[in-house]
Amino acid sequence: SLPADRKVFVPSWSDVSAEVTRRARGGDVVVTMGAPPISLMGDELLAALSIRSTGGASVVGSDSGAAV
C-alpha cells in the first residue's frame, strides 16, 4: 500500500498538471482515478512533464486516454 503522504487528491482539473509536475520524479508512476473525462488528462500530463524535462523545447503526444 502506498503511504498516505504519497497520495494526493487534487480537486480542481486546472491544477492537476501543475501538481503532478511539481511532485513527479524520474521513474515515478502517475495514476489518475475518477469518472470520465479523467482519461483525457493523460495528454495534458505528458505535455506538462515533457515541457518540464526539456525546458519547454518540445512536447510529446499520446493517444487520448493513455495511461501516464
Gaussian input, Z-matrix of N, CA and C with variables (Angstrom, degrees):
# hf/3-21g

backbone

0 1
 N
 C     1     B1
 C     2     B2     1     A1
 N     3     B3     2     A2     1     D1
 C     4     B4     3     A3     2     D2
 C     5     B5     4     A4     3     D3
 N     6     B6     5     A5     4     D4
 C     7     B7     6     A6     5     D5
 C     8     B8     7     A7     6     D6
 N     9     B9     8     A8     7     D7
 C    10    B10     9     A9     8     D8
 C    11    B11    10    A10     9     D9
 N    12    B12    11    A11    10    D10
 C    13    B13    12    A12    11    D11
 C    14    B14    13    A13    12    D12
 N    15    B15    14    A14    13    D13
 C    16    B16    15    A15    14    D14
 C    17    B17    16    A16    15    D15
 N    18    B18    17    A17    16    D16
 C    19    B19    18    A18    17    D17
 C    20    B20    19    A19    18    D18
 N    21    B21    20    A20    19    D19
 C    22    B22    21    A21    20    D20
 C    23    B23    22    A22    21    D21
 N    24    B24    23    A23    22    D22
 C    25    B25    24    A24    23    D23
 C    26    B26    25    A25    24    D24
 N    27    B27    26    A26    25    D25
 C    28    B28    27    A27    26    D26
 C    29    B29    28    A28    27    D27
 N    30    B30    29    A29    28    D28
 C    31    B31    30    A30    29    D29
 C    32    B32    31    A31    30    D30
 N    33    B33    32    A32    31    D31
 C    34    B34    33    A33    32    D32
 C    35    B35    34    A34    33    D33
 N    36    B36    35    A35    34    D34
 C    37    B37    36    A36    35    D35
 C    38    B38    37    A37    36    D36
 N    39    B39    38    A38    37    D37
 C    40    B40    39    A39    38    D38
 C    41    B41    40    A40    39    D39
 N    42    B42    41    A41    40    D40
 C    43    B43    42    A42    41    D41
 C    44    B44    43    A43    42    D42
 N    45    B45    44    A44    43    D43
 C    46    B46    45    A45    44    D44
 C    47    B47    46    A46    45    D45
 N    48    B48    47    A47    46    D46
 C    49    B49    48    A48    47    D47
 C    50    B50    49    A49    48    D48
 N    51    B51    50    A50    49    D49
 C    52    B52    51    A51    50    D50
 C    53    B53    52    A52    51    D51
 N    54    B54    53    A53    52    D52
 C    55    B55    54    A54    53    D53
 C    56    B56    55    A55    54    D54
 N    57    B57    56    A56    55    D55
 C    58    B58    57    A57    56    D56
 C    59    B59    58    A58    57    D57
 N    60    B60    59    A59    58    D58
 C    61    B61    60    A60    59    D59
 C    62    B62    61    A61    60    D60
 N    63    B63    62    A62    61    D61
 C    64    B64    63    A63    62    D62
 C    65    B65    64    A64    63    D63
 N    66    B66    65    A65    64    D64
 C    67    B67    66    A66    65    D65
 C    68    B68    67    A67    66    D66
 N    69    B69    68    A68    67    D67
 C    70    B70    69    A69    68    D68
 C    71    B71    70    A70    69    D69
 N    72    B72    71    A71    70    D70
 C    73    B73    72    A72    71    D71
 C    74    B74    73    A73    72    D72
 N    75    B75    74    A74    73    D73
 C    76    B76    75    A75    74    D74
 C    77    B77    76    A76    75    D75
 N    78    B78    77    A77    76    D76
 C    79    B79    78    A78    77    D77
 C    80    B80    79    A79    78    D78
 N    81    B81    80    A80    79    D79
 C    82    B82    81    A81    80    D80
 C    83    B83    82    A82    81    D81
 N    84    B84    83    A83    82    D82
 C    85    B85    84    A84    83    D83
 C    86    B86    85    A85    84    D84
 N    87    B87    86    A86    85    D85
 C    88    B88    87    A87    86    D86
 C    89    B89    88    A88    87    D87
 N    90    B90    89    A89    88    D88
 C    91    B91    90    A90    89    D89
 C    92    B92    91    A91    90    D90
 N    93    B93    92    A92    91    D91
 C    94    B94    93    A93    92    D92
 C    95    B95    94    A94    93    D93
 N    96    B96    95    A95    94    D94
 C    97    B97    96    A96    95    D95
 C    98    B98    97    A97    96    D96
 N    99    B99    98    A98    97    D97
 C   100   B100    99    A99    98    D98
 C   101   B101   100   A100    99    D99
 N   102   B102   101   A101   100   D100
 C   103   B103   102   A102   101   D101
 C   104   B104   103   A103   102   D102
 N   105   B105   104   A104   103   D103
 C   106   B106   105   A105   104   D104
 C   107   B107   106   A106   105   D105
 N   108   B108   107   A107   106   D106
 C   109   B109   108   A108   107   D107
 C   110   B110   109   A109   108   D108
 N   111   B111   110   A110   109   D109
 C   112   B112   111   A111   110   D110
 C   113   B113   112   A112   111   D111
 N   114   B114   113   A113   112   D112
 C   115   B115   114   A114   113   D113
 C   116   B116   115   A115   114   D114
 N   117   B117   116   A116   115   D115
 C   118   B118   117   A117   116   D116
 C   119   B119   118   A118   117   D117
 N   120   B120   119   A119   118   D118
 C   121   B121   120   A120   119   D119
 C   122   B122   121   A121   120   D120
 N   123   B123   122   A122   121   D121
 C   124   B124   123   A123   122   D122
 C   125   B125   124   A124   123   D123
 N   126   B126   125   A125   124   D124
 C   127   B127   126   A126   125   D125
 C   128   B128   127   A127   126   D126
 N   129   B129   128   A128   127   D127
 C   130   B130   129   A129   128   D128
 C   131   B131   130   A130   129   D129
 N   132   B132   131   A131   130   D130
 C   133   B133   132   A132   131   D131
 C   134   B134   133   A133   132   D132
 N   135   B135   134   A134   133   D133
 C   136   B136   135   A135   134   D134
 C   137   B137   136   A136   135   D135
 N   138   B138   137   A137   136   D136
 C   139   B139   138   A138   137   D137
 C   140   B140   139   A139   138   D138
 N   141   B141   140   A140   139   D139
 C   142   B142   141   A141   140   D140
 C   143   B143   142   A142   141   D141
 N   144   B144   143   A143   142   D142
 C   145   B145   144   A144   143   D143
 C   146   B146   145   A145   144   D144
 N   147   B147   146   A146   145   D145
 C   148   B148   147   A147   146   D146
 C   149   B149   148   A148   147   D147
 N   150   B150   149   A149   148   D148
 C   151   B151   150   A150   149   D149
 C   152   B152   151   A151   150   D150
 N   153   B153   152   A152   151   D151
 C   154   B154   153   A153   152   D152
 C   155   B155   154   A154   153   D153
 N   156   B156   155   A155   154   D154
 C   157   B157   156   A156   155   D155
 C   158   B158   157   A157   156   D156
 N   159   B159   158   A158   157   D157
 C   160   B160   159   A159   158   D158
 C   161   B161   160   A160   159   D159
 N   162   B162   161   A161   160   D160
 C   163   B163   162   A162   161   D161
 C   164   B164   163   A163   162   D162
 N   165   B165   164   A164   163   D163
 C   166   B166   165   A165   164   D164
 C   167   B167   166   A166   165   D165
 N   168   B168   167   A167   166   D166
 C   169   B169   168   A168   167   D167
 C   170   B170   169   A169   168   D168
 N   171   B171   170   A170   169   D169
 C   172   B172   171   A171   170   D170
 C   173   B173   172   A172   171   D171
 N   174   B174   173   A173   172   D172
 C   175   B175   174   A174   173   D173
 C   176   B176   175   A175   174   D174
 N   177   B177   176   A176   175   D175
 C   178   B178   177   A177   176   D176
 C   179   B179   178   A178   177   D177
 N   180   B180   179   A179   178   D178
 C   181   B181   180   A180   179   D179
 C   182   B182   181   A181   180   D180
 N   183   B183   182   A182   181   D181
 C   184   B184   183   A183   182   D182
 C   185   B185   184   A184   183   D183
 N   186   B186   185   A185   184   D184
 C   187   B187   186   A186   185   D185
 C   188   B188   187   A187   186   D186
 N   189   B189   188   A188   187   D187
 C   190   B190   189   A189   188   D188
 C   191   B191   190   A190   189   D189
 N   192   B192   191   A191   190   D190
 C   193   B193   192   A192   191   D191
 C   194   B194   193   A193   192   D192
 N   195   B195   194   A194   193   D193
 C   196   B196   195   A195   194   D194
 C   197   B197   196   A196   195   D195
 N   198   B198   197   A197   196   D196
 C   199   B199   198   A198   197   D197
 C   200   B200   199   A199   198   D198
 N   201   B201   200   A200   199   D199
 C   202   B202   201   A201   200   D200
 C   203   B203   202   A202   201   D201

   B1=1.4504
   B2=1.5252
   B3=1.3033
   B4=1.4570
   B5=1.5214
   B6=1.3373
   B7=1.4649
   B8=1.5305
   B9=1.3107
   B10=1.4648
   B11=1.5245
   B12=1.3226
   B13=1.4653
   B14=1.5289
   B15=1.3251
   B16=1.4645
   B17=1.5277
   B18=1.3332
   B19=1.4657
   B20=1.5211
   B21=1.3223
   B22=1.4572
   B23=1.5243
   B24=1.3118
   B25=1.4575
   B26=1.5174
   B27=1.3182
   B28=1.4638
   B29=1.5292
   B30=1.3281
   B31=1.4628
   B32=1.5280
   B33=1.3055
   B34=1.4624
   B35=1.5277
   B36=1.3287
   B37=1.4669
   B38=1.5255
   B39=1.3013
   B40=1.4644
   B41=1.5268
   B42=1.3198
   B43=1.4654
   B44=1.5266
   B45=1.3226
   B46=1.4694
   B47=1.5229
   B48=1.3191
   B49=1.4726
   B50=1.5214
   B51=1.3218
   B52=1.4646
   B53=1.5257
   B54=1.3200
   B55=1.4703
   B56=1.5247
   B57=1.3236
   B58=1.4664
   B59=1.5206
   B60=1.3145
   B61=1.4619
   B62=1.5253
   B63=1.3021
   B64=1.4691
   B65=1.5271
   B66=1.3249
   B67=1.4594
   B68=1.5299
   B69=1.3181
   B70=1.4667
   B71=1.5260
   B72=1.3076
   B73=1.4640
   B74=1.5201
   B75=1.3072
   B76=1.4566
   B77=1.5194
   B78=1.3177
   B79=1.4555
   B80=1.5150
   B81=1.3274
   B82=1.4635
   B83=1.5240
   B84=1.3127
   B85=1.4597
   B86=1.5226
   B87=1.3161
   B88=1.4595
   B89=1.5220
   B90=1.3244
   B91=1.4588
   B92=1.5217
   B93=1.3195
   B94=1.4572
   B95=1.5197
   B96=1.3156
   B97=1.4634
   B98=1.5177
   B99=1.2888
   B100=1.4503
   B101=1.5087
   B102=1.2928
   B103=1.4606
   B104=1.5294
   B105=1.3197
   B106=1.4634
   B107=1.5247
   B108=1.2850
   B109=1.4535
   B110=1.5319
   B111=1.3291
   B112=1.4684
   B113=1.5268
   B114=1.3344
   B115=1.4628
   B116=1.5271
   B117=1.3095
   B118=1.4602
   B119=1.5259
   B120=1.3184
   B121=1.4612
   B122=1.5286
   B123=1.3216
   B124=1.4625
   B125=1.5146
   B126=1.3292
   B127=1.4646
   B128=1.5255
   B129=1.3168
   B130=1.4680
   B131=1.5318
   B132=1.3275
   B133=1.4666
   B134=1.5229
   B135=1.3287
   B136=1.4654
   B137=1.5223
   B138=1.3114
   B139=1.4634
   B140=1.5227
   B141=1.3256
   B142=1.4672
   B143=1.5240
   B144=1.3225
   B145=1.4657
   B146=1.5206
   B147=1.3158
   B148=1.4585
   B149=1.5232
   B150=1.3185
   B151=1.4667
   B152=1.5207
   B153=1.3295
   B154=1.4654
   B155=1.5205
   B156=1.3311
   B157=1.4633
   B158=1.5201
   B159=1.3336
   B160=1.4619
   B161=1.5194
   B162=1.3135
   B163=1.4541
   B164=1.5182
   B165=1.3326
   B166=1.4580
   B167=1.5105
   B168=1.3354
   B169=1.4555
   B170=1.5189
   B171=1.3296
   B172=1.4584
   B173=1.5137
   B174=1.3145
   B175=1.4546
   B176=1.5122
   B177=1.3364
   B178=1.4581
   B179=1.5054
   B180=1.3195
   B181=1.4589
   B182=1.5087
   B183=1.3107
   B184=1.4557
   B185=1.5087
   B186=1.3118
   B187=1.4568
   B188=1.5124
   B189=1.3189
   B190=1.4621
   B191=1.5094
   B192=1.3099
   B193=1.4497
   B194=1.5113
   B195=1.3146
   B196=1.4579
   B197=1.5154
   B198=1.3104
   B199=1.4650
   B200=1.5093
   B201=1.2938
   B202=1.4680
   B203=1.5022
   A1=109.40
   A2=115.06
   A3=121.45
   A4=110.03
   A5=118.26
   A6=120.49
   A7=111.30
   A8=116.57
   A9=122.27
   A10=112.64
   A11=118.00
   A12=119.76
   A13=112.91
   A14=117.54
   A15=122.06
   A16=112.40
   A17=116.73
   A18=121.66
   A19=108.42
   A20=115.98
   A21=120.24
   A22=109.74
   A23=116.20
   A24=122.15
   A25=107.62
   A26=116.59
   A27=121.53
   A28=106.80
   A29=117.77
   A30=120.71
   A31=115.23
   A32=118.24
   A33=121.05
   A34=111.07
   A35=115.97
   A36=121.76
   A37=110.70
   A38=117.46
   A39=121.29
   A40=113.25
   A41=118.21
   A42=121.76
   A43=113.81
   A44=117.70
   A45=120.77
   A46=111.74
   A47=118.52
   A48=120.58
   A49=112.22
   A50=116.92
   A51=120.37
   A52=110.99
   A53=117.24
   A54=120.80
   A55=111.31
   A56=116.96
   A57=120.19
   A58=109.92
   A59=117.45
   A60=121.17
   A61=111.20
   A62=116.88
   A63=121.33
   A64=111.73
   A65=117.84
   A66=121.58
   A67=115.17
   A68=117.93
   A69=121.62
   A70=111.88
   A71=115.27
   A72=123.52
   A73=108.40
   A74=117.19
   A75=121.36
   A76=111.65
   A77=116.59
   A78=121.59
   A79=114.53
   A80=118.20
   A81=121.24
   A82=110.82
   A83=115.51
   A84=122.66
   A85=106.71
   A86=116.68
   A87=121.95
   A88=107.93
   A89=116.17
   A90=121.68
   A91=108.04
   A92=116.52
   A93=120.74
   A94=107.74
   A95=116.44
   A96=120.90
   A97=109.08
   A98=115.01
   A99=120.26
   A100=110.70
   A101=114.34
   A102=120.41
   A103=109.51
   A104=115.71
   A105=117.87
   A106=108.69
   A107=117.93
   A108=131.13
   A109=114.46
   A110=119.32
   A111=120.63
   A112=111.50
   A113=118.03
   A114=120.22
   A115=111.74
   A116=117.49
   A117=121.32
   A118=112.45
   A119=117.65
   A120=121.98
   A121=111.62
   A122=118.86
   A123=121.79
   A124=113.83
   A125=116.77
   A126=120.34
   A127=111.77
   A128=115.92
   A129=120.78
   A130=111.08
   A131=116.51
   A132=120.36
   A133=111.35
   A134=117.00
   A135=119.66
   A136=111.13
   A137=117.03
   A138=120.46
   A139=111.03
   A140=117.33
   A141=121.05
   A142=111.35
   A143=117.25
   A144=120.35
   A145=111.26
   A146=117.43
   A147=120.80
   A148=110.86
   A149=116.62
   A150=120.86
   A151=110.18
   A152=116.77
   A153=120.21
   A154=110.78
   A155=117.33
   A156=119.96
   A157=112.99
   A158=117.62
   A159=120.09
   A160=112.74
   A161=117.14
   A162=119.85
   A163=113.07
   A164=115.94
   A165=120.37
   A166=113.81
   A167=117.99
   A168=120.64
   A169=113.52
   A170=117.90
   A171=119.55
   A172=110.22
   A173=114.59
   A174=121.13
   A175=107.81
   A176=117.70
   A177=121.17
   A178=109.23
   A179=116.30
   A180=121.27
   A181=110.25
   A182=115.27
   A183=121.46
   A184=107.41
   A185=115.64
   A186=119.70
   A187=108.88
   A188=117.06
   A189=120.33
   A190=109.54
   A191=115.96
   A192=120.81
   A193=113.80
   A194=118.28
   A195=120.69
   A196=110.79
   A197=115.11
   A198=120.14
   A199=108.50
   A200=115.93
   A201=121.47
   A202=109.05
   D1=141.61
   D2=179.28
   D3=-74.67
   D4=132.47
   D5=178.61
   D6=-59.24
   D7=147.23
   D8=-176.95
   D9=-55.92
   D10=-35.20
   D11=-178.02
   D12=-73.53
   D13=-6.03
   D14=178.43
   D15=-102.33
   D16=-4.12
   D17=178.63
   D18=-99.73
   D19=139.03
   D20=-177.14
   D21=-136.88
   D22=133.23
   D23=170.94
   D24=-107.56
   D25=124.52
   D26=178.18
   D27=-114.90
   D28=106.70
   D29=-173.37
   D30=-72.47
   D31=-21.51
   D32=-176.77
   D33=-105.70
   D34=122.86
   D35=-179.95
   D36=-52.79
   D37=-42.52
   D38=-175.96
   D39=-67.91
   D40=-15.52
   D41=-179.82
   D42=-96.64
   D43=-9.15
   D44=-173.41
   D45=-62.35
   D46=-52.00
   D47=-177.25
   D48=-58.05
   D49=-43.79
   D50=179.95
   D51=-64.17
   D52=-40.75
   D53=-179.42
   D54=-67.26
   D55=-43.71
   D56=178.58
   D57=-65.33
   D58=-43.49
   D59=179.32
   D60=-60.83
   D61=-38.44
   D62=179.49
   D63=-68.30
   D64=-37.05
   D65=-172.70
   D66=-94.34
   D67=-34.84
   D68=-171.82
   D69=-69.09
   D70=142.43
   D71=177.19
   D72=-126.81
   D73=162.10
   D74=178.80
   D75=-51.75
   D76=133.19
   D77=179.79
   D78=89.29
   D79=-10.36
   D80=178.64
   D81=-69.26
   D82=153.27
   D83=171.83
   D84=-111.48
   D85=125.37
   D86=179.44
   D87=-104.27
   D88=125.20
   D89=179.98
   D90=-115.54
   D91=126.87
   D92=174.19
   D93=-107.28
   D94=135.51
   D95=-179.87
   D96=-131.66
   D97=142.19
   D98=177.37
   D99=150.94
   D100=177.24
   D101=179.37
   D102=-73.54
   D103=156.87
   D104=173.93
   D105=-53.29
   D106=142.53
   D107=20.46
   D108=-101.43
   D109=30.65
   D110=-178.11
   D111=-57.83
   D112=-26.70
   D113=178.64
   D114=-63.10
   D115=-20.94
   D116=177.69
   D117=-76.30
   D118=-12.80
   D119=-177.81
   D120=-69.86
   D121=-23.25
   D122=-177.44
   D123=-53.26
   D124=-50.08
   D125=179.99
   D126=-61.39
   D127=-42.01
   D128=-179.51
   D129=-63.90
   D130=-42.15
   D131=179.04
   D132=-66.42
   D133=-44.07
   D134=178.42
   D135=-59.80
   D136=-42.13
   D137=179.38
   D138=-63.54
   D139=-46.16
   D140=-179.03
   D141=-63.83
   D142=-42.43
   D143=-180.00
   D144=-69.33
   D145=-35.61
   D146=177.62
   D147=-65.31
   D148=-43.44
   D149=178.19
   D150=-60.57
   D151=-42.19
   D152=179.56
   D153=-63.46
   D154=-44.85
   D155=-174.07
   D156=-74.94
   D157=-23.78
   D158=-178.24
   D159=-108.80
   D160=2.50
   D161=-177.72
   D162=69.84
   D163=22.63
   D164=177.63
   D165=92.24
   D166=5.07
   D167=-175.75
   D168=-71.72
   D169=-31.35
   D170=-178.35
   D171=-155.05
   D172=162.31
   D173=178.31
   D174=-131.35
   D175=132.14
   D176=176.45
   D177=-93.36
   D178=153.72
   D179=177.56
   D180=-114.43
   D181=172.38
   D182=175.99
   D183=-154.20
   D184=170.74
   D185=174.15
   D186=-70.22
   D187=149.83
   D188=177.05
   D189=-58.63
   D190=139.55
   D191=178.42
   D192=82.10
   D193=11.26
   D194=-179.87
   D195=-66.41
   D196=143.30
   D197=175.36
   D198=-75.93
   D199=141.24
   D200=179.82
   D201=-115.48

